[in-house]
Amino acid sequence: EIASWLDQRKGRGEAPPSAWICLDDEELLDGHDCEARRGFFEGHVVQTKSEVGFTAELAEQAISLLRSQLLQQQQQQQQKR
């Protein structure tokens, strides 16, 4: 669903979000089924467990991923100047 939403935005000529994460209990990075989209999701996935849910540790991981993405974007913008 997330990949489809991002593809739709791209198809409409919209800029990608400056930072995004995917919180999901389904596997999005490992295994043969995920191979085609692995590069797309790397650095954006926080893997939850359905029996546990979203924990404080996972929240910290999500915040860290978002910060990293925003920092990388800022660095890229500075290099263009």
Secondary structure, 3 states (H helix, E strand, C coil): CHHHHHHHHHHCCCCCCCCCCEEECCCCCCCHHHHHHHHHHCCCEEECECCCECCHHHHHHHHHHHHHHHHHHHHHHHHHC
